[in-house]
Amino acid sequence: MSLSKLESLPNEILSDLIEKYINGVDVLFAFSYQLNRRFDALITQCHRLHFDFIRCRKVVFCFCMGLLPAYIDKIEELALSEQDTPGQIHAFLSFFPSFTPFKRLRTLYFHYNGKAVDWHRVARALLSLFTTTISTLSIKITKAENDFSVSKVIVDLLQLKTLRRFCLVSDLNYIDWNYLPNISSNIEYLTIPGRHCEFRHLRSICQWAPRLKYLDIGIISGPYTIYNKLEQSSEKNIIPMSTLRTLVLSVEDRHPATVDMLAPYLNAMPVLNHLEIKAKGELVDAAAWKKLLETSLPLLTHFTLRTTAYHLQNVNIYNVLKSFRSSFWLSKKNFNIIITDHKGLKLNRFVTSVIQSLDAFNLPVFQCWVEPDHTVNDGFITVNKITSLRLSVRENIVLCHYYFGNVTCLTVDNMDRSLFKWMTTYVNCSQIKELIITLSYKETDELTSLLACVPNMSSLHISFDLLITNKDAFVGKNNSLKRLDISIPEHMFKEEDIIVIAKLFPYVEHIQINTSNLYNVPLLKTYLPHLRSLTFDTSNNRPSYFDDDVYTEILRQETKFFFQNQGPMITVWIDQAVYEEPYWQRFAVKSSQSIATSITTNASNNEKKKKKKGIFSFLKFFK
């Protein structure tokens, strides 16, 4: 019997596939005006479409923008993001400055960079959602430049009458919940993790959204850093949340929160069955939690208390763990405390501030403790809350006899045979999508064994030398790899190196490099046809007296490609025009020998020339 072809399926099935299962981007680029009149008619007759432009190729995006107006009243779901596609939001808003024409829009994912897009255009587009019947809205903001203005728009969007699900992930310092409307909201799922809400505003949220079923929010220290009479009085007027079933609450390190402070709010949640608290040491009180759980929350079936060793640095961890081994905790199957240690990080000023903040729980875990132990005989405690793990023979994570079932990111600093055996026993390696290798040695056997255990890897971070030395370990095993980061340390990025990368990872879509040989970038078109974005380090190529903002503005006026920068790293959205960009030619050199000679014999003269050239270029672009 011959294999069925797509064209042999009846129209009813094809329409169902297009409407429910196929990304509209693929539908237009692969089928629309590409095959025959039958498919064109089917696409036109579809009543609902969903378009996911996240990590879209630029040529595909431009193609779809030209055809999208014909299907705009059929789009129910739309996903836009600048992740690996810098300039996508700007380009989309240039075509569609408002969402008003999207009459059937129900779901919108809108992820943008505040420094790359004019905020007024973004605000105008988001506020146009009031003319739609949107029910699910997800907004991700990086580098928000105007906290007050952004906060005001976010609170305005919460007044959307048809909105049922709302998610905000951002680096905003604050959201002013005082602007919440007095009318009741229909929102059922509210996810705003991070430092966004004061304790006193929980009452406002309870009153404003009486239909909430799921709440994930972060508590910060506001003007009232001491638990005072204002907060005590607000507890007496807490509105019962009779529908809330899941609460994920993160309490900032500086907040003087205690279990007693949480009690009035939890008492107002009679049907709560899932509770997760991420907090500092003061909330790690087994006796206080036991008392609260015995007298309140009768329907609670899952309780997780999470903290870090950093937050318990003045407390004996083993005494804390011992306090959760009583008969009460042992009798509760899905009640536990999880303590994680991230001490392997170098505690510079930036990392210390991250550990002190609520972001600490997303850092790689070196060691973990879980209590109480509900296992029988030689069984394992399964830990699914930890998604990022870091392994090293110098650390003692091998002492943790837990099964990590949901690790998606694995960092390997060093590995010997015993650590490899521990990993294959206690980690569900099939879930790992991102692998970061910082091995200090170059043994092919160890690396080959490691790669064999992560068959679903889509992202790899490895030094270029280690990659080349062990290239045989990668041959034919990584057709699914989409992201390759070889930016540490600096490398030459010669044509033969690009050829090797193409042979090892033929379908790679994003590459991050650190090289002065950017004149080889046009070669990527020949060897890596699936490449969608390129990230490179400019710290060695820019004048030292230009800060990031000045250099960014110069680059925007000098080049025609879409890009976004994060410090010295610049990501470019790849298309044909990028490969033809004259910008790359400035990095052409005659030979490595001439470079070495020039550096050693004419360093001071070159520096003077660079300064003169840089100042001239600066004046040229801004005159």
MARBA-767690 format. One line per field, with one value per residue (C-alpha): z, x, y. Coordinates in pm, 1 decimal, decimal comma, always signed. Last residue first. Layout:
REM residues N
c3 <- c(Z/...)
c1 <- c(X/...)
c2 <- c(Y/...)
***
This chain:
REM residues 623
c3 <- c(+1236,3/+1434,5/+1212,0/+1081,2/+1421,9/+1567,1/+1267,5/+1308,9/+1681,1/+1609,6/+1337,2/+1558,4/+1850,6/+1635,3/+1483,9/+1827,3/+1934,8/+1618,4/+1687,1/+2040,8/+1932,9/+1635,5/+1690,9/+1884,0/+1753,9/+1394,1/+1392,3/+1536,3/+1284,1/+996,7/+1103,0/+1132,2/+768,8/+547,9/+767,1/+703,0/+1000,9/+815,8/+556,8/+791,6/+783,8/+405,4/+461,9/+196,6/+453,3/+644,1/+329,2/+269,3/+613,5/+971,9/+1276,7/+1450,3/+1819,3/+1975,9/+2290,0/+2455,0/+2703,4/+2576,1/+2222,7/+1975,8/+1600,1/+1278,3/+981,3/+790,0/+930,4/+1010,4/+1175,6/+1408,0/+1471,2/+1585,4/+1817,3/+1966,3/+2016,3/+2206,6/+2424,9/+2501,7/+2603,2/+2352,3/+2494,1/+2446,1/+2070,9/+1947,6/+1801,7/+2101,4/+2309,2/+2012,9/+2104,2/+1852,7/+1835,1/+1507,6/+1418,6/+1188,2/+1054,5/+850,0/+545,3/+748,1/+502,3/+223,1/+415,3/+701,0/+464,4/+488,5/+856,7/+763,8/+787,1/+1156,0/+1226,6/+1563,7/+1736,6/+2011,4/+1878,3/+1950,8/+1693,2/+1639,1/+1398,3/+1386,1/+1136,8/+1004,0/+1348,7/+1315,1/+944,0/+960,3/+1262,9/+1077,6/+774,8/+996,9/+1140,8/+791,7/+710,2/+1013,3/+1337,1/+1510,2/+1871,4/+2187,3/+2500,7/+2559,5/+2271,4/+2145,6/+2201,0/+1970,9/+1947,7/+1734,9/+1796,8/+1664,3/+1412,0/+1700,7/+1687,5/+1338,3/+1434,2/+1786,9/+1950,8/+1642,2/+1702,2/+2033,5/+1975,1/+1767,4/+2037,7/+2316,6/+2124,1/+2053,9/+2419,4/+2484,0/+2529,3/+2361,0/+2304,7/+2154,9/+2352,5/+2314,1/+2315,5/+2642,8/+2772,7/+2460,2/+2490,1/+2831,7/+2714,3/+2419,3/+2648,4/+2883,1/+2598,2/+2419,1/+2706,1/+2677,7/+3027,8/+3215,6/+3126,9/+3107,4/+2929,1/+2927,2/+2802,0/+2734,6/+2651,8/+2930,1/+2974,1/+2853,8/+3122,7/+3405,7/+3675,1/+3968,4/+3811,5/+3493,0/+3691,0/+3969,8/+3715,6/+3548,2/+3886,2/+3959,1/+3619,6/+3635,3/+3537,6/+3548,4/+3528,3/+3378,5/+3357,1/+3292,0/+3187,3/+3150,4/+3480,3/+3543,6/+3709,8/+3957,3/+4157,3/+4507,5/+4680,3/+4733,7/+4832,9/+4467,4/+4505,2/+4694,6/+4486,4/+4349,9/+4103,6/+3944,4/+3839,0/+3802,2/+3784,5/+3645,6/+3648,0/+4019,1/+4114,3/+3998,7/+4288,8/+4315,8/+4648,4/+4560,4/+4668,3/+4860,4/+5136,2/+5106,3/+5028,8/+5213,4/+5340,6/+5501,0/+5391,1/+5082,1/+5060,5/+4744,5/+4624,4/+4331,9/+4186,3/+3879,4/+3933,8/+3888,6/+4264,0/+4315,2/+4098,4/+4408,1/+4509,9/+4749,7/+4511,4/+4228,3/+4438,7/+4531,8/+4165,7/+4065,7/+4346,7/+4291,0/+4468,1/+4237,7/+4194,0/+4348,9/+4649,0/+4474,8/+4746,6/+4745,8/+5034,5/+4958,7/+5230,3/+5198,0/+5196,0/+4924,8/+5138,9/+5461,3/+5737,8/+5755,6/+5817,0/+6115,0/+6250,9/+6281,9/+6027,1/+5929,6/+6236,0/+6141,5/+5814,0/+5997,6/+6240,9/+5944,1/+5783,6/+6090,7/+6066,7/+5998,2/+5629,7/+5590,7/+5306,3/+5128,1/+5178,2/+4972,3/+5039,4/+4917,9/+5111,4/+4914,7/+5008,2/+4804,7/+4921,7/+5093,3/+5135,6/+5508,7/+5463,2/+5827,2/+6180,4/+6118,4/+5838,4/+6058,1/+6355,0/+6135,1/+5955,5/+6284,8/+6407,7/+6083,6/+6066,5/+5740,9/+5697,3/+5882,5/+5665,3/+5327,1/+5091,7/+4808,4/+4921,0/+4719,1/+4802,1/+4617,5/+4749,4/+4835,2/+4881,3/+5197,2/+5087,8/+5346,2/+5610,7/+5380,9/+5388,1/+5765,2/+5814,5/+5600,4/+5871,6/+6130,1/+5901,7/+5908,9/+5660,2/+5740,4/+5367,7/+5275,4/+5114,5/+4886,1/+4939,3/+4653,7/+4667,7/+4442,4/+4522,0/+4361,4/+4432,6/+4459,5/+4419,2/+4759,3/+4785,9/+5100,2/+5106,9/+5361,4/+5584,3/+5914,8/+5750,9/+5638,3/+6001,8/+6067,8/+5752,6/+5859,0/+6218,2/+6125,1/+5995,6/+5937,0/+5589,2/+5508,1/+5204,1/+5003,7/+5066,2/+4795,6/+4758,5/+4436,5/+4261,2/+4124,1/+4160,5/+4021,0/+4060,8/+4082,0/+4058,8/+4327,9/+4132,2/+4264,3/+4629,4/+4655,8/+4455,1/+4687,4/+4994,6/+4842,3/+4809,3/+5176,2/+5129,9/+4858,5/+4501,6/+4209,4/+4284,3/+4074,7/+3945,5/+3792,6/+3696,8/+3729,0/+3627,4/+3677,3/+3561,8/+3550,6/+3731,7/+3984,7/+3956,9/+4188,5/+3938,9/+4041,4/+4039,6/+4390,5/+4251,7/+4140,8/+3981,3/+4084,7/+3981,1/+3632,8/+3508,5/+3345,9/+3322,7/+3312,5/+3267,9/+3238,7/+3192,0/+3187,4/+3006,1/+2855,2/+3063,2/+3010,5/+3334,1/+3387,2/+3078,1/+3268,2/+3540,7/+3278,5/+3112,9/+3444,6/+3526,0/+3186,2/+3246,3/+3599,8/+3514,8/+3211,7/+3055,1/+3068,1/+2988,1/+2924,8/+2907,1/+2867,4/+2820,4/+2810,5/+2745,3/+2731,5/+2684,9/+2418,8/+2289,5/+2095,2/+2107,3/+2452,3/+2291,8/+2147,3/+2479,6/+2383,8/+2047,5/+2188,4/+2470,1/+2226,7/+2001,5/+2301,4/+2427,9/+2116,3/+2061,0/+2105,7/+2456,8/+2603,6/+2456,5/+2367,1/+2433,1/+2328,9/+2350,5/+2250,9/+2276,7/+2179,3/+1858,6/+1649,7/+1543,1/+1471,4/+1301,1/+1645,8/+1725,7/+1642,0/+1480,7/+1230,0/+960,8/+1153,3/+1471,7/+1323,0/+1224,5/+1569,9/+1736,7/+1507,0/+1544,9/+1719,1/+1622,8/+1854,7/+2127,8/+1997,0/+2039,1/+1882,3/+1930,8/+1788,1/+1851,2/+1712,1/+1361,5/+1116,5/+1075,4/+977,8/+701,2/+391,3/+588,8/+667,5/+312,2/+301,7/+669,1/+602,2/+348,8/+579,6/+865,2/+642,3/+523,9/+885,0/+1012,3/+1305,2/+1658,5/+1793,4/+1500,6/+1611,7/+1406,0/+1492,7/+1247,7/+1271,1/+1018,5/+736,2/+393,0/+263,6/+364,2/+188,5/-128,5/-149,3/-91,8/-381,1/-608,5/-609,9/-437,3/-341,6/-348,6/+23,2/+108,1/+265,5/+371,6/+446,1/+634,2/+807,7/+956,4/+1035,8/+1268,2/+1202,3/+1465,2/+1511,2/+1205,3/+948,9/+1066,7/+1078,7/+728,4/+600,2/+764,2/+611,4/+269,3/+233,2/+258,5/-64,4/-85,3/+237,3/+91,7/+206,7/+167,4/-95,1/+0,0)
c1 <- c(+2682,7/+2612,2/+2748,1/+3048,5/+3133,6/+3153,7/+3350,2/+3604,9/+3631,4/+3690,3/+3943,8/+4141,2/+4126,6/+4223,6/+4513,3/+4649,1/+4619,3/+4789,8/+5086,2/+5123,6/+5106,9/+5339,1/+5603,8/+5430,0/+5077,8/+5179,8/+5403,5/+5129,6/+4876,5/+5118,6/+5170,5/+4795,1/+4758,4/+4612,7/+4322,0/+3949,3/+3754,1/+3632,2/+3478,3/+3201,7/+3025,8/+2986,2/+2655,4/+2607,5/+2559,8/+2314,2/+2114,6/+2055,5/+1899,6/+2017,0/+1876,6/+2188,8/+2271,6/+2531,0/+2730,6/+2936,8/+2663,3/+2340,8/+2285,1/+2002,2/+2019,2/+1832,0/+2062,4/+2113,4/+2448,7/+2620,6/+2331,8/+2246,1/+2614,9/+2675,9/+2374,9/+2496,4/+2847,6/+2707,5/+2483,8/+2753,6/+3022,0/+3273,4/+3619,7/+3752,7/+3706,8/+3509,5/+3638,1/+3767,4/+3453,6/+3228,0/+3136,9/+2919,5/+2566,5/+2429,0/+2067,6/+1861,0/+2112,6/+1945,4/+2174,1/+2493,4/+2780,2/+2722,8/+2545,2/+2793,2/+3069,2/+2939,0/+3055,1/+3419,9/+3501,8/+3414,4/+3767,2/+3804,6/+3633,5/+3392,0/+3103,1/+2738,2/+2556,4/+2181,5/+1989,2/+2201,9/+2067,6/+2398,6/+2559,6/+2876,9/+2934,3/+2848,0/+3071,9/+3362,0/+3305,8/+3300,9/+3636,1/+3780,2/+3667,2/+3844,1/+3666,5/+3988,7/+3888,1/+3817,4/+3739,8/+3451,5/+3214,8/+3150,0/+2772,6/+2572,5/+2191,6/+1963,3/+2100,5/+1858,6/+2105,1/+2339,9/+2459,7/+2603,3/+2952,6/+2963,7/+3220,1/+3441,3/+3468,3/+3646,7/+3949,8/+3740,7/+3475,1/+3730,3/+3912,3/+3588,5/+3488,5/+3144,4/+2785,6/+2533,2/+2159,4/+1905,4/+1999,9/+1746,8/+1991,8/+2159,0/+2318,3/+2523,1/+2674,7/+2819,8/+2970,1/+3135,0/+3268,0/+3426,2/+3580,7/+3712,5/+3928,7/+4013,1/+4064,0/+3932,9/+3573,7/+3346,1/+3055,0/+2708,4/+2431,1/+2079,2/+1783,1/+1812,3/+1489,4/+1640,2/+1908,2/+1670,6/+1933,9/+2010,6/+2161,2/+2316,4/+2455,2/+2600,0/+2778,4/+2925,3/+3038,3/+3215,0/+3386,9/+3521,7/+3363,9/+3448,6/+3256,4/+2944,3/+2638,8/+2304,2/+1987,9/+1650,1/+1650,2/+1301,2/+1344,0/+1621,0/+1623,8/+1753,9/+2047,5/+2243,5/+2600,7/+2702,4/+2630,3/+2957,1/+3153,2/+3506,5/+3403,6/+3176,5/+2812,9/+2573,1/+2196,2/+1915,1/+1550,2/+1496,7/+1127,9/+1098,7/+1274,8/+1198,8/+1302,1/+1460,9/+1368,5/+1600,0/+1353,8/+1044,5/+1079,0/+894,0/+1207,8/+1101,1/+1287,3/+1487,4/+1847,4/+2025,5/+2373,9/+2532,8/+2215,6/+2236,1/+2054,6/+1676,8/+1602,6/+1831,5/+1608,9/+1408,4/+1684,2/+1972,2/+2129,9/+2104,5/+2259,2/+2546,8/+2595,8/+2632,4/+2869,7/+3097,9/+3030,3/+3193,7/+2930,2/+2990,3/+2783,4/+2451,2/+2306,2/+1944,9/+1706,8/+1376,6/+1112,0/+834,6/+461,5/+345,3/+305,6/+195,5/+235,4/+609,9/+550,4/+323,7/+539,5/+834,7/+1117,4/+1083,5/+1271,6/+1567,0/+1608,1/+1636,0/+1888,2/+2085,6/+2095,4/+2246,7/+2137,6/+2339,3/+2391,2/+2028,1/+1950,5/+2268,7/+2179,8/+1870,1/+1495,5/+1188,8/+878,9/+657,8/+300,5/+71,8/-261,5/-424,9/-800,1/-810,3/-626,2/-622,8/-579,2/-330,3/-156,7/-99,1/+38,3/+266,1/+389,2/+482,9/+661,4/+856,4/+981,5/+1159,2/+979,5/+1250,8/+1522,6/+1436,0/+1153,0/+998,5/+657,6/+456,4/+94,2/-140,5/-485,4/-640,1/-1018,5/-1050,3/-823,5/-893,7/-698,1/-397,8/-416,2/-454,6/-166,0/+97,4/+200,0/+208,2/+440,2/+686,1/+782,7/+1043,0/+1104,7/+1470,4/+1502,0/+1203,8/+910,0/+800,1/+444,4/+307,4/-62,8/-287,6/-658,2/-806,4/-1186,9/-1308,5/-1057,2/-1200,9/-1163,1/-908,3/-1047,6/-887,1/-548,6/-541,9/-530,3/-213,1/-49,1/-111,0/-18,9/+335,3/+543,0/+858,9/+990,5/+690,5/+804,7/+798,2/+975,7/+880,1/+636,9/+647,7/+343,5/+205,8/-174,5/-404,4/-783,2/-869,1/-1240,7/-1239,3/-988,8/-1006,1/-1067,6/-792,3/-559,4/-625,8/-563,0/-239,1/-138,8/-40,4/+225,9/+395,0/+393,1/+636,2/+969,3/+952,7/+680,1/+367,2/+135,5/-240,4/-485,0/-859,4/-902,8/-1269,3/-1196,0/-1417,7/-1455,1/-1256,9/-974,4/-615,5/-414,4/-278,4/-113,8/+182,6/+412,3/+778,1/+1132,9/+1042,7/+1274,8/+986,5/+774,4/+403,3/+138,9/-237,2/-511,3/-886,5/-908,9/-1253,0/-1316,7/-971,2/-905,9/-571,4/-451,0/-468,9/-243,5/+15,1/-14,5/+50,2/+346,3/+503,0/+469,4/+611,4/+896,8/+1016,9/+1317,9/+1219,6/+1535,2/+1361,0/+983,8/+777,9/+403,3/+159,1/-210,5/-488,4/-856,8/-843,1/-1183,5/-1046,6/-1095,8/-935,4/-629,6/-554,8/-383,1/-106,2/-43,7/-36,8/+193,4/+434,9/+445,3/+502,3/+777,2/+991,2/+1148,9/+1508,3/+1574,9/+1259,1/+1328,2/+1012,2/+798,1/+430,4/+239,5/-122,6/-422,8/-786,2/-757,3/-1075,2/-1102,1/-732,4/-787,5/-769,9/-423,5/-264,6/+59,6/+38,3/+309,0/+551,8/+439,5/+560,0/+898,7/+962,6/+853,1/+1077,8/+1381,7/+1596,9/+1495,6/+1703,0/+1446,8/+1267,5/+926,9/+581,5/+318,9/-34,3/-339,0/-690,7/-602,2/-895,7/-959,3/-595,1/-594,5/-561,7/-360,5/-100,7/+28,0/+307,7/+389,2/+427,0/+706,6/+886,3/+873,8/+993,4/+1292,2/+1369,9/+1366,6/+1127,3/+1261,4/+910,5/+678,0/+395,5/+82,0/-248,6/-535,1/-913,8/-1199,4/-1016,4/-1170,7/-871,5/-630,4/-843,9/-870,8/-493,5/-453,1/-688,3/-539,2/-199,6/+137,8/+329,1/+65,3/+15,7/+163,8/+509,0/+545,2/+177,1/+109,5/+447,2/+375,0/+20,0/+164,6/-5,9/-213,8/-562,6/-673,8/-440,6/-502,4/-880,1/-879,4/-679,4/-917,7/-1227,5/-1060,9/-999,5/-643,0/-467,5/-272,5/-89,2/+33,5/-57,5/+207,1/+140,1/+0,0)
c2 <- c(+6598,9/+6283,3/+6008,8/+6202,1/+6341,9/+5988,8/+5864,3/+6144,3/+6071,7/+5702,1/+5769,9/+6007,1/+5765,3/+5469,8/+5660,0/+5743,2/+5380,3/+5266,2/+5492,5/+5353,5/+4991,1/+5018,8/+4749,8/+4472,4/+4516,8/+4572,0/+4267,5/+4046,2/+4175,1/+4125,7/+3764,8/+3699,6/+3796,1/+4066,6/+4160,8/+4215,2/+4351,8/+4662,6/+4432,4/+4321,8/+4659,9/+4642,3/+4448,9/+4180,4/+3904,1/+4122,8/+4196,8/+3825,1/+3778,1/+3733,0/+3909,1/+4039,9/+3996,9/+4225,8/+4143,2/+4420,3/+4503,1/+4351,6/+4471,2/+4449,0/+4417,2/+4481,4/+4536,0/+4861,4/+4967,0/+5298,2/+5477,3/+5190,1/+5121,6/+5477,7/+5463,2/+5136,4/+5275,6/+5571,1/+5352,9/+5095,4/+5345,8/+5478,1/+5565,9/+5212,4/+5225,8/+4923,9/+4598,2/+4404,0/+4466,1/+4389,7/+4033,1/+3848,2/+3711,1/+3575,5/+3503,7/+3284,5/+3031,7/+2755,6/+2793,6/+2742,8/+2681,7/+2929,4/+3205,9/+3167,8/+3278,0/+3637,3/+3637,8/+3579,8/+3952,8/+3917,1/+3799,4/+3976,4/+3687,1/+3596,4/+3388,5/+3315,0/+3105,2/+3066,9/+2844,8/+2529,1/+2275,3/+2135,8/+2104,9/+1895,2/+1949,3/+2318,6/+2368,8/+2205,3/+2428,8/+2736,8/+2634,3/+2590,0/+2942,1/+3087,1/+3176,3/+3293,7/+3229,3/+3431,2/+3230,2/+3188,0/+3275,4/+2921,0/+2930,0/+2702,4/+2706,7/+2485,8/+2136,3/+1870,7/+1728,6/+1664,9/+1306,0/+1258,5/+1377,3/+1520,7/+1291,5/+1316,0/+1691,2/+1640,8/+1863,1/+2104,6/+2145,3/+2176,0/+2447,7/+2633,7/+2639,9/+2492,8/+2612,6/+2380,3/+2427,2/+2182,2/+1869,2/+1589,2/+1297,0/+1399,7/+1078,8/+1006,0/+1353,4/+1270,5/+943,2/+1117,4/+1389,3/+1138,2/+941,4/+1251,4/+1368,4/+1736,7/+1873,8/+2175,2/+2101,2/+2406,7/+2241,4/+2400,1/+2170,4/+2299,1/+2073,7/+1816,3/+1615,6/+1285,5/+1320,0/+1234,8/+1279,4/+1045,6/+736,8/+877,4/+1169,9/+953,9/+733,6/+1041,7/+1171,3/+842,2/+834,4/+1189,0/+1517,2/+1883,2/+2205,4/+2048,1/+2276,0/+2106,5/+2292,9/+2116,2/+1927,5/+1785,1/+1446,7/+1513,2/+1189,2/+1247,4/+1086,0/+1405,5/+1315,4/+1343,0/+1715,7/+1733,7/+1980,8/+1941,7/+1673,1/+1931,4/+1931,4/+2225,0/+2173,4/+2390,3/+2275,2/+2212,4/+2186,3/+1824,8/+1652,7/+1279,6/+1128,0/+796,9/+444,6/+212,3/+114,0/+336,0/+704,0/+980,0/+1155,2/+1482,0/+1682,9/+1773,2/+1895,2/+2013,8/+2090,6/+2269,7/+2418,3/+2644,6/+2977,3/+3000,8/+2997,3/+3296,1/+3516,9/+3619,4/+3857,7/+3806,4/+3557,9/+3810,7/+4087,5/+3855,7/+3766,5/+4134,0/+4232,8/+3935,3/+3609,5/+3358,1/+3092,0/+2751,6/+2856,9/+2793,9/+2572,5/+2458,2/+2391,3/+2216,7/+2175,2/+1920,1/+1838,8/+1596,4/+1282,6/+1447,8/+1188,5/+1246,4/+1615,8/+1551,7/+1267,2/+1503,1/+1515,2/+1884,7/+2011,7/+1790,4/+1978,2/+2309,3/+2162,3/+2028,5/+2373,0/+2540,8/+2902,8/+3217,7/+3128,7/+3029,8/+3273,2/+3166,9/+2800,8/+2866,1/+2853,9/+2664,2/+2558,0/+2322,0/+2225,9/+2002,5/+1855,4/+2155,7/+2098,4/+2175,2/+2508,2/+2621,2/+2486,0/+2204,9/+2395,2/+2699,3/+2505,0/+2294,9/+2607,3/+2769,8/+2455,9/+2407,5/+2768,3/+2850,5/+3183,8/+3375,3/+3215,7/+3365,9/+3277,5/+3084,7/+2955,2/+2704,1/+2619,0/+2382,5/+2287,9/+2625,4/+2587,3/+2800,9/+3089,1/+3365,7/+3174,6/+3198,7/+3578,4/+3596,3/+3345,4/+3516,6/+3762,4/+3483,1/+3282,3/+3569,6/+3844,0/+4110,3/+4184,6/+4224,1/+3879,7/+3924,4/+3689,5/+3465,2/+3329,8/+3056,9/+3007,3/+2746,0/+2678,9/+3028,8/+3016,5/+3143,6/+3423,2/+3582,4/+3964,6/+4080,1/+4357,7/+4265,4/+4214,3/+4578,4/+4689,3/+4491,7/+4628,8/+4989,3/+4908,9/+4813,4/+4524,3/+4723,5/+4800,7/+5013,9/+5213,7/+4891,9/+4564,4/+4319,0/+4030,8/+3828,7/+3681,0/+3356,0/+3333,6/+3063,3/+3028,7/+3398,8/+3479,6/+3752,4/+3963,5/+4324,4/+4242,6/+3983,7/+4208,4/+4500,6/+4281,5/+4160,2/+4525,6/+4555,5/+4290,3/+4494,0/+4367,6/+4359,8/+4198,2/+3884,2/+3655,3/+3811,3/+3523,4/+3579,6/+3305,5/+3360,1/+3720,6/+3830,1/+4157,5/+4334,6/+4711,7/+4938,5/+4967,4/+4897,0/+5221,5/+5166,6/+4853,5/+5062,1/+4806,9/+4820,8/+4751,4/+4638,9/+4366,0/+4183,4/+3870,0/+3949,0/+3679,8/+3734,3/+3476,5/+3548,3/+3883,4/+3957,3/+4269,4/+4420,6/+4612,0/+4437,8/+4622,6/+4951,9/+4808,9/+4717,3/+5059,5/+5237,8/+5013,7/+5088,4/+5462,4/+5442,0/+5206,8/+5400,5/+5227,4/+4860,8/+4669,1/+4338,0/+4303,6/+3986,8/+4019,8/+3728,2/+3796,0/+3537,1/+3633,7/+3906,6/+4018,5/+4314,4/+4692,9/+4711,5/+4549,2/+4895,4/+4967,7/+4727,3/+4893,6/+5247,9/+5140,7/+4973,5/+5278,4/+5505,5/+5275,1/+5312,2/+4973,2/+4855,4/+4982,5/+4829,6/+4485,8/+4294,8/+3988,3/+3997,0/+3668,4/+3734,3/+3501,8/+3568,5/+3773,0/+3739,2/+4106,5/+4154,9/+4493,4/+4665,6/+4530,0/+4867,0/+4986,6/+4698,3/+4710,3/+4932,9/+4758,0/+4430,2/+4575,4/+4722,8/+4397,8/+4191,8/+4416,7/+4161,5/+3806,3/+3586,0/+3658,1/+3966,4/+3805,2/+3799,8/+3528,6/+3566,9/+3349,4/+3389,7/+3514,2/+3495,8/+3870,8/+3929,4/+3670,0/+3891,0/+4148,4/+3877,0/+3830,8/+4091,0/+4041,0/+3669,2/+3719,0/+3961,5/+3708,8/+3424,9/+3629,3/+3722,8/+3367,2/+3324,9/+3277,2/+3350,5/+3437,6/+3207,6/+3268,5/+3101,4/+3064,3/+3051,5/+3034,4/+2856,6/+2924,4/+3124,4/+2849,0/+2589,8/+2802,2/+2843,6/+2471,0/+2387,9/+2653,0/+2484,4/+2464,2/+2780,1/+3053,4/+2988,6/+2648,7/+2660,6/+3025,0/+3080,8/+2758,5/+2767,0/+3109,4/+2995,1/+2732,5/+2400,2/+2217,1/+2354,0/+2554,3/+2397,7/+2042,6/+2092,4/+2240,9/+1943,5/+1699,0/+1862,6/+1901,6/+1528,7/+1396,3/+1294,8/+1622,8/+1544,4/+1219,6/+871,1/+603,2/+339,4/+0,0)
***
